[in-house]
Amino acid sequence: MSLVTLEEIMKVHDGAVGAFSTYDLFTAQGIISAAEETNLPVIAMIGAPILNKPGNEYIGEIMVSLAKRSSANVCVFLDHAKDYGTCLKAMKLGFSAVMIDGSHLSIEKNIEITNKVAEVAHSLGVSVEAEVGALAGLEDGEEVKIAKMASTEDVAQFLSGAKVEALAVSIGNAHGLYKGEPKLDFDLLQRINEIATVPLVLHGGTGLTQEQFALGVKLGIKKINIGTEVRRTFVEAAQKTHEKNIDAWDLAEMSQASKNAVTGMVRENLKFFAYNWKELCK
């Protein structure tokens, strides 16, 4: 057990694997610690806008190093790259999976850029995720204002031409915090699952109910992305720790508290996605 590909990690159990946004040493440690505590696989992912900030390639190196030394199965994943160059950067850093997001393009152009990335990735033993349909919302500083639901026709066309190991689909989910009650089209998900030739991915997990997660897993979701909840958990723990002794400015204690809080949140989600979801689907 250590660094594994997305293709490998989605075969470890019959539930879904949690993918959690990573921003620094402490979020990386918190996420991987949860996997080790539960003996469950995990995906430590970093968004392309974060990786591309000056100096942040070192975060990628830390993620890969921690994964290789872990007692758990860990996939180090690049999330929502929209260009070939960022995917190549992640592969050079040793990532085991990349997402090339051409969902804003036509299906033909989406297939074209996906296969360009996949050709290099597969030669290196790296898995590839793509997306059909576009999610609205704010994710790591990038905003998409107009959502576009996936369709069975687009999914079928995409998968007939693209070489990927996983496919994210838009079924009413969104990045960031939902405004009002999230409404997912599970009938659409079921129809997509019936024709899909690869595992399906659900982005925008923060704010969904356990019932929605459970039904999603039942209908073919094998990877669930959690981003905003990581940030919220981290910041709230830091704030509470600081407020206990405002004059101390104890950054070390705040960082440890935040790391531990992230571990706890990830641990509960990993267990639910892996097997506890079944209790809601009896």
KANORGI-V479190 format. One line per field, one symbol per residue. phi: phi as a letter, one per 40 degrees, with the letter a starting at -180 (. if undefined). A space follows every 10 residues. Layout:
phi=???
This chain:
phi=.icbccdccc bcaccbbcbb cbbadccccc ccccccccfb cabcbbcdcc cccdgccccd ccdccccccc cbcbbcbcbf cbacccccdc ccchccabbb bbccbcdccc ccccccccdc dccbgbcbbb abgbcchbbf gbbbcbcbcc bccccccccc bbbbbabcbc bhcacgcccg ccbcccccdc ccccbcbbcb bbcgcchccc ccdccccdch cbabcbbdcc cccccccccc ccccacccfc ccccccccdc ccdcccdccd ccccacdccc bc
